[in-house]
Amino acid sequence: MTVKKTSVLVLDCAEPMELAEFYAGLLQAEIHTGSDADFLELIGQDGVHLAIRRDYGYAPPSWPRPEDSQQAHLRILVDRGDMDEAEREAISLGARPVDTKDNSGPRDVRIYSDPAGHSFSLAVSPQRRAARPRTSSL
């Protein structure tokens, strides 16, 4: 029997509600609270599922990171024609651009930090391809 699984990206921060409100606004998601006030979940459109967790010793990541550092970041996909509007929306909610070396003209990826300092990017969504069935080599 296969056990049904799902996943959620958890972002640590000092102020979970503040960060949850930022991402709820950006991703058009609802904030769900449970019995643990230090852990919030966001559930939204198109399968968005993100969690925010309080870390009492939280220190924001730095940008740019050292070459040997491996960290994850959230990539938010938008349609090509919506990139400028998505950027305005993110900044109005409290995002800060961190990669401004080429702000002229259209770009496929733009990098920001959220109010707690995590990096995330707005990226042009790749064109949807028809799903191919998985094959087995058994």
Contacts in CASP RR format, 6 or more apart in sequence:
PFRMAT RR
TARGET T0000
AUTHOR 0000-0000-0000
METHOD contacts of the structure
MODEL  1
MTVKKTSVLVLDCAEPMELAEFYAGLLQAEIHTGSDADFLELIGQDGVHL
AIRRDYGYAPPSWPRPEDSQQAHLRILVDRGDMDEAEREAISLGARPVDT
KDNSGPRDVRIYSDPAGHSFSLAVSPQRRAARPRTSSL
6 49 0 8 1.000
7 49 0 8 1.000
8 41 0 8 1.000
8 49 0 8 1.000
8 50 0 8 1.000
8 51 0 8 1.000
9 49 0 8 1.000
9 50 0 8 1.000
9 51 0 8 1.000
9 72 0 8 1.000
9 74 0 8 1.000
10 50 0 8 1.000
10 51 0 8 1.000
10 52 0 8 1.000
10 53 0 8 1.000
11 19 0 8 1.000
11 50 0 8 1.000
11 51 0 8 1.000
11 52 0 8 1.000
11 53 0 8 1.000
11 74 0 8 1.000
11 114 0 8 1.000
11 116 0 8 1.000
11 118 0 8 1.000
12 53 0 8 1.000
12 54 0 8 1.000
12 55 0 8 1.000
12 58 0 8 1.000
13 19 0 8 1.000
13 52 0 8 1.000
13 53 0 8 1.000
13 54 0 8 1.000
13 55 0 8 1.000
13 58 0 8 1.000
13 116 0 8 1.000
13 118 0 8 1.000
14 54 0 8 1.000
14 55 0 8 1.000
14 56 0 8 1.000
14 57 0 8 1.000
14 58 0 8 1.000
14 116 0 8 1.000
15 54 0 8 1.000
15 116 0 8 1.000
16 38 0 8 1.000
16 39 0 8 1.000
16 40 0 8 1.000
16 52 0 8 1.000
16 53 0 8 1.000
16 54 0 8 1.000
17 31 0 8 1.000
17 40 0 8 1.000
18 115 0 8 1.000
18 116 0 8 1.000
19 52 0 8 1.000
19 114 0 8 1.000
19 115 0 8 1.000
19 116 0 8 1.000
20 31 0 8 1.000
20 40 0 8 1.000
20 42 0 8 1.000
20 52 0 8 1.000
21 31 0 8 1.000
22 93 0 8 1.000
22 94 0 8 1.000
22 95 0 8 1.000
22 114 0 8 1.000
22 115 0 8 1.000
23 29 0 8 1.000
23 42 0 8 1.000
23 50 0 8 1.000
23 52 0 8 1.000
23 114 0 8 1.000
24 30 0 8 1.000
24 31 0 8 1.000
24 42 0 8 1.000
25 93 0 8 1.000
26 76 0 8 1.000
26 89 0 8 1.000
26 90 0 8 1.000
26 93 0 8 1.000
26 95 0 8 1.000
27 42 0 8 1.000
27 44 0 8 1.000
27 45 0 8 1.000
27 48 0 8 1.000
27 50 0 8 1.000
27 76 0 8 1.000
28 44 0 8 1.000
28 45 0 8 1.000
29 42 0 8 1.000
29 43 0 8 1.000
29 44 0 8 1.000
29 45 0 8 1.000
29 48 0 8 1.000
29 50 0 8 1.000
30 42 0 8 1.000
30 43 0 8 1.000
30 44 0 8 1.000
31 40 0 8 1.000
31 41 0 8 1.000
31 42 0 8 1.000
32 40 0 8 1.000
32 41 0 8 1.000
32 42 0 8 1.000
32 43 0 8 1.000
33 40 0 8 1.000
38 53 0 8 1.000
38 54 0 8 1.000
39 51 0 8 1.000
39 52 0 8 1.000
39 53 0 8 1.000
39 54 0 8 1.000
40 51 0 8 1.000
40 52 0 8 1.000
40 53 0 8 1.000
41 49 0 8 1.000
41 50 0 8 1.000
41 51 0 8 1.000
41 52 0 8 1.000
42 48 0 8 1.000
42 49 0 8 1.000
42 50 0 8 1.000
42 51 0 8 1.000
42 52 0 8 1.000
43 49 0 8 1.000
50 74 0 8 1.000
58 116 0 8 1.000
60 113 0 8 1.000
60 116 0 8 1.000
60 117 0 8 1.000
60 118 0 8 1.000
61 71 0 8 1.000
61 117 0 8 1.000
61 118 0 8 1.000
61 119 0 8 1.000
63 98 0 8 1.000
63 111 0 8 1.000
63 113 0 8 1.000
63 119 0 8 1.000
65 71 0 8 1.000
71 119 0 8 1.000
73 118 0 8 1.000
73 119 0 8 1.000
73 120 0 8 1.000
73 121 0 8 1.000
74 118 0 8 1.000
74 120 0 8 1.000
74 121 0 8 1.000
75 120 0 8 1.000
75 121 0 8 1.000
75 123 0 8 1.000
76 86 0 8 1.000
76 120 0 8 1.000
76 121 0 8 1.000
76 122 0 8 1.000
76 123 0 8 1.000
77 123 0 8 1.000
77 124 0 8 1.000
77 125 0 8 1.000
77 126 0 8 1.000
78 86 0 8 1.000
78 122 0 8 1.000
78 123 0 8 1.000
78 124 0 8 1.000
78 125 0 8 1.000
79 124 0 8 1.000
79 125 0 8 1.000
80 106 0 8 1.000
80 124 0 8 1.000
80 125 0 8 1.000
83 106 0 8 1.000
83 107 0 8 1.000
83 110 0 8 1.000
83 122 0 8 1.000
83 124 0 8 1.000
86 122 0 8 1.000
87 110 0 8 1.000
87 122 0 8 1.000
90 112 0 8 1.000
90 122 0 8 1.000
91 97 0 8 1.000
91 112 0 8 1.000
94 114 0 8 1.000
94 115 0 8 1.000
95 112 0 8 1.000
95 113 0 8 1.000
95 114 0 8 1.000
95 115 0 8 1.000
95 120 0 8 1.000
96 112 0 8 1.000
96 113 0 8 1.000
96 117 0 8 1.000
97 103 0 8 1.000
97 110 0 8 1.000
97 111 0 8 1.000
97 112 0 8 1.000
98 111 0 8 1.000
98 112 0 8 1.000
98 113 0 8 1.000
98 119 0 8 1.000
99 110 0 8 1.000
99 111 0 8 1.000
108 123 0 8 1.000
108 124 0 8 1.000
109 121 0 8 1.000
109 122 0 8 1.000
109 123 0 8 1.000
109 124 0 8 1.000
110 121 0 8 1.000
110 122 0 8 1.000
110 123 0 8 1.000
111 119 0 8 1.000
111 120 0 8 1.000
111 121 0 8 1.000
112 119 0 8 1.000
112 120 0 8 1.000
112 121 0 8 1.000
112 122 0 8 1.000
113 119 0 8 1.000
113 120 0 8 1.000
114 120 0 8 1.000
END
